[in-house]
Amino acid sequence: MAPTGQLTEASLQALLQDGKLTGNWTLDASRSSIGLRSKSVWGLVPVKGVFHEVAGEGAVSASGQVSGTITVGAASIDTKMAKRDTHLRSADFFDSDNHPQITFSVDQVAPSGPGVTVSGRLTVRDQTKPVTFGATVAVPGDGEARLDAEVPVNRSDFGLTWNQLGMASVHNIITVDAVFTRA
């Protein structure tokens, strides 16, 4: 059985090297959450949302290389305010009719300090940018792995520049609580 709890750099490196994580993994959408945090009204009002449509898969090679993809349905954003959600789905923001998916593709996961450094490519509205962020990893049992992260993103990098009177921050945080199970 794999170690429980959050993994250190050394323990994760050992799991990657000894092959205990080798294989194909599937995102368990019922136990995972991809969210969005921002501020509006000149940074005074926090805005939180969650994407209800999430999917993903990953693979760990025998040499410890990690690859994978997480996809969210852009139209599935839910901030608990219907008018705001409709606006977020519009061409001012996600343009979900023309760009139905937001995708993160993993290029590399490397043990680092208290967790891992994840590098990959984020695609929003058909604009792809490199993104690197820190995350924590836990392996609470055989056949299960959890990755948690807060990913800072500047939405204007992806063409999401609408900002009436400068009220909405372009600095956002994507929150990731991803549970993967062996495929």
Residue pairs with C-beta under 8 A, 6 or more apart in sequence:
1 141
1 142
2 15
2 20
2 21
2 139
2 141
2 142
3 11
3 15
3 139
4 138
4 139
4 140
4 141
5 138
5 140
6 114
6 115
6 136
6 137
6 138
7 15
7 115
7 136
7 137
7 138
7 139
8 114
9 111
9 112
9 113
9 114
9 115
10 111
12 111
12 115
12 116
12 137
13 64
13 111
15 21
15 139
16 60
16 64
16 66
16 111
17 64
19 62
21 60
21 64
21 139
21 145
22 60
22 61
22 62
23 59
23 60
23 182
23 183
24 57
24 58
24 59
24 182
24 183
25 57
25 58
25 59
25 60
25 68
25 145
25 180
25 181
25 182
25 183
26 56
26 57
26 180
26 181
26 182
26 183
27 54
27 55
27 56
27 57
27 58
27 70
27 178
27 179
27 180
28 179
28 180
28 181
29 53
29 54
29 55
31 179
32 54
32 56
32 177
32 178
32 179
33 50
33 54
33 175
33 176
33 177
34 50
34 51
34 54
34 70
34 72
34 174
34 175
34 176
34 177
34 178
35 48
35 49
35 50
35 51
35 174
35 175
36 47
36 48
36 49
36 50
36 51
36 77
36 172
36 173
36 174
36 175
37 46
37 47
37 48
37 49
37 172
37 173
37 175
38 46
38 47
38 155
38 168
38 169
38 171
38 172
38 173
39 45
39 46
39 47
39 168
39 169
39 171
40 47
40 167
40 168
40 169
41 167
42 166
42 167
43 169
47 79
47 84
48 79
49 77
49 78
49 79
49 80
49 85
49 88
50 77
50 78
51 72
51 73
51 74
51 76
51 77
51 78
51 102
52 73
52 76
52 78
53 72
53 73
53 75
53 76
54 70
54 71
54 72
54 73
55 70
55 71
55 72
56 68
56 69
56 70
56 71
56 178
56 180
57 68
57 69
57 183
58 66
58 67
58 68
58 69
58 106
58 180
59 66
59 67
59 68
60 66
61 67
65 108
66 106
66 108
66 109
67 106
67 107
68 105
68 106
69 103
69 104
69 105
69 106
70 103
70 104
70 176
70 178
71 101
71 102
71 103
71 104
72 101
72 102
72 103
73 96
73 100
73 101
74 89
74 94
74 95
74 96
74 99
74 100
74 101
74 102
74 124
75 89
75 94
75 96
75 97
75 100
77 85
77 88
77 89
77 94
78 85
79 85
79 88
87 93
88 94
89 95
89 96
89 97
91 98
92 160
92 162
93 155
93 160
93 162
94 102
94 124
94 125
94 160
95 125
98 125
99 124
99 125
99 126
101 123
102 122
102 123
102 124
103 122
103 123
104 120
104 121
104 122
104 123
104 131
105 120
105 121
105 123
106 118
106 119
106 120
107 119
107 120
107 121
108 117
108 118
108 119
108 120
109 116
109 117
109 118
109 119
110 116
110 117
110 119
112 134
113 134
114 136
115 134
115 135
115 136
115 137
116 134
116 135
116 136
116 137
116 147
117 132
117 133
117 134
117 135
118 132
118 133
118 134
118 135
118 147
118 149
119 130
119 131
119 132
120 130
120 131
120 132
121 128
121 129
121 130
121 131
122 128
122 129
122 130
122 131
122 153
122 158
124 155
124 158
124 159
124 160
125 158
125 159
125 160
127 157
127 158
127 159
129 157
129 158
131 151
131 153
133 149
133 150
133 151
133 152
134 149
135 147
135 148
135 149
135 176
136 147
136 148
136 149
137 145
137 146
137 147
138 145
138 146
138 148
139 145
139 146
140 146
143 181
143 182
144 179
144 180
144 181
144 182
145 179
145 180
146 177
146 178
146 179
146 180
147 176
147 178
147 180
148 176
148 177
148 178
149 175
149 176
150 173
150 174
150 175
150 176
151 173
151 174
151 175
151 176
152 171
152 172
152 173
153 171
153 172
153 173
153 174
154 170
154 171
154 172
155 161
155 170
155 171
155 172
156 170
160 170
161 170
162 168
163 170
